[in-house]
Amino acid sequence: MFGLSMKVIWVIVAIAFAIGEAATLALTMVWFSIGALCALAVSFFVDSVLVQLLVFAVVSGLLLLIATKKLIRMDRSDEENAWTSIDTNVMAVVGKQGIVLSEINPYKPGLVKVKGEDWTAISQTGETIEVGSEIRVVAVEGVKLLVTKK
């Protein structure tokens, strides 16, 4: 193919998928890059392009299926030692406890402190929650926390 050996083609394919992975960070193309490297290794022992393509497809497909599922499972894990145990978005406050800084009324949001940050909050049940009361965050609605009295 264009005077290139299959070894060079597999290196180009591996680099192309690696660049694609670096551009997207979706953790999907990296498996194809690894598959291309495996096909490159096979090309040193087997001249058949069909066998090399089969190795590329099988390795890439298995890694995509198995490794991606494992990483997704780890991402959704509640274990303390999971690699995503540090929450980095607004949903990190859901389920956390806090304290009321200004009274929460049925018709007026109040102010609460959760994880060291001040938030506007509304009561889930519509009840009045007094200053100093402990609360638990139930959900996030826009920029307000939905809370219940603890």
Secondary structure, DSSP 8 states (H G I E B T S, - for coil): -TT--HHHHHHHHHHHHHHHHHHH--SSHHHHHHHHHHHHHHHTT---HHHHHHHHHHHHHHHHHHHHHHHHHHHT---TTSTT-S--SGGGGTT-EEEEEE-BBTTB-EEEEETTEEEEEEESS---B-TT-EEEEEEEETTEEEEEE-
